[in-house]
Amino acid sequence: QVQLVESGGGLVQPGGSLRLSCAASGSILANIRMGWFRQGPGNQRELVAVITSGGRATYADSVKGRFTISRDNAKNMVTLQMNSLKPEDTNVYYCNVRKYYSSVDSEDFWGQGTQVTVSS
């Protein structure tokens, strides 16, 4: 299995910045997609940003231009640089790893979640 350890959450003022990191360990010798999700309407997790092993990134429209996702494959780490933070960004952010076994078979692994609070 894959274990994920998140760090970097906290309290920040509107307009401030925060950097989230997630380190993966375990059985990760596969094509994996790494990224961050947060709680959305209806209690379902919504995609914030993800990045493939090849470096292709996808962002939610609400964070484009403000957040940047990157990964260090050698260290099995993914980071989310969050700039120009808004109160609406307040949420619990979950690191996610999607391990692809084939084009039609994959498995998701989740971190514990780290709280991000944007408030004055």
Secondary structure, DSSP 4 states (H G I P E B T S, - for coil): -EEEEEE--EEE-TT--EEEEEEEEES--SEEEEEEEEE-GGG-EEEEEEE-TT--EEE-TTTTTTEEEEEETTTTEEEEEE-S--GGG-EEEEEEEEEEEETTEEEEEE---EEEEE--
